[in-house]
Amino acid sequence: MSSDNKLPWILAGYDLFANHGPGGLKVEVIARLVGKSKSSFYHYFADLEIFTDVLLTHHLERAGFIAQQEKQCQQVDPDLLNLLLSVKQDLLFSRQLRVHRSNVALKQCLEKTTKLVSEAIIGIWAAELGLANNSSLAQLVLNLSIENFYLQLTAETLTYPWLAQYIQELKTMVSAFQKPI
């Protein structure tokens, strides 16, 4: 049983989860997308719970890869924004983890992936917001911004103009908080 044979199943399931959440994972639908029988699914994964665990592992691996790319970004705009656009499906998967974080396994995956991403971008994030000298505030703003980002995120809103405007609004907000009253 080669993992290469599992990959089409994983990619189809990853896409379904990203767009429809865990409730969208139906063996019949995944089999139809892959062009195989349902029995092939059960041969590789036994049940949907095991398959979901495989998807979470895949997402954690993807998050590690993305974090490495994020560390290479020199600026938020355009470097990080372009990277985010190139990993749209991964962001939508993360959104579903947030929406369904009452599930312990999904919450654990969310926490691990959020930590990876936060650690990767905190430096350019703090610099972009003018908080390079206040790392604790930069981290707080990042945490809040990530939650707010995913509340607004949809497949349709994830565009360069939307991302650029989102960052600009954050910069404006942080700047306003730093001005004396």
N, C-alpha and C positions, 0 to 999 in steps of 0.2 A: 504494500500500500504506500505509494509514493505521495509525498506532500505536494508534488506538482499536480497530481490528480485532484487534490483537495482545493487547490488555488481558485479554480473557477467558482466553486461553491462559496469559498470565503469572500471573494470579490462581489459575488451576487448578493450574499447575505449582508455584507458591509454596506452596500448601496441601499438595500432595503431598510436596514436599521437606521442609516443616516437620514433617510427620507420619511420613514414611517414609524420609527421607534421599535422597541422590542415586540410590540403587538403586530408589526408588519412581517415578522418572521414566520412564515408559513411554509412547511416543507413542499407543498404542492406548487406554490409560487416560485420558490427557489429552484425546484427541479425543472419547472417550465423555462425559467430564465437560463439555466445551464444547459438545457436540452437533454437532460438525463431522466431516468426513472427515479421515483421516490425511494425505491429500495437501494439505489446507489448512495443516496444521502445517508441512509441508516447504516450502510456498510462502512462509511467513513466516520460518521459522527455519533451513531447510536441514538441520540435524541436531541431535541432543541436546546436543552440546558447545556449539554456538552458543546454544541455548536456555538451557543452564545459565549461560552467561556473562550472558545477559539477566536471568536470575533473580538473579544476584549483583549486578548493577548496580541492579536494583530494590530489593534488600535494602539496599544501601549508601545509596540515596536515602531509603528508609524510616528507616534508622538516623539519617541527618542530620535528618530531620523529627522523629523521636522525641527526639533530643538537644536540639533547640530547645525542645521541650515540657518536657524534664527541667530545662532551665535556668530555666524559669518556676516550678518547684516550690519552695515555701517550706519544706516539711518532708518528711522521709522518710515519716512516717505522719501523715496519710493521703495527702498529695499524690502522692508518688512511687509508693506502693503502688497507688493507684487508676490511675495512668498505666500501670504495668506490667500490670495486669489488662486494660486496654483494648488492649494490643498483644501479646496472648497468642501469636498466630500468629507474630509477628516474633521473640519470645523462643524459640519452638520451632524456628524456622528457625536462629537463632543456636546453639541447642543442637546441631543437626545439623552445623553448621559445625565445632563443637568436636569432635564425635565423629569426623568425617571429615577432620580437619585434616592428614592425611598427603597429601591432594591439595593441590598448591601453590596453585591458584586459590582453593580454599576457605579455606586458611590465610591467604592475603593478604586476602581479604574479611573474615575473622574479625578479623585484626589491625587493619584500618582501622575496622571498626565498634566494636570494643572501645575503641579510642582515643577515638572520638567520644563514646561513652557515659561513659567514665571522666572525661573532661574536663568533661562536662556536670554530673555529679553529685558530683564530689569535694568541693565546698564544703559542701553539706548533709550529705554522708556524714561528713565529718570532724567537723562540729558534732554530728551525731546520736550519734557514738561517743565524744564528748568528746576528740577529737584535733585540734581546731582549731588548737592551738599546735604540732602535730607533723605537718606535711603529708607528710613522707616516710613516717612510720609509717601515716598514714591511707591513703596510696596503696598501701602493701604489703598492708594489711588488705583494701582494696578489691579488689586483684588476686586475692588468695587467696579472698575471698568470692565473687567472680564465678565463678571456676572451681568452687568447691564448690556454688554455687547451681545451675549448669547440670548438675552431676552428679546432683543430686536432682530437678531439674525434669522434670515430665511434664505432660501436658494435665490429668490428674486432680489433681495436687498444687498446681497454680497457682491458689490461692484466696487471698482476703484473710486468713483466719485463718493459713494456712500462711506467707504472706509476713510477717505481723506477728510470728509466733513466730520465724521465721528471723532477723529483725532484732533481736528481743529477745535471742535466744541470742548473737548477735554482740556486742551491747552488754554482756552479762554476761561474755563471754569477755574482751573488751578491758578491762573494769573489773577483772577478776580479775588480769590481767597487770600492771596499773598499781599494784596494792596491794603494799606491801612485804611480804616474807616474814617 
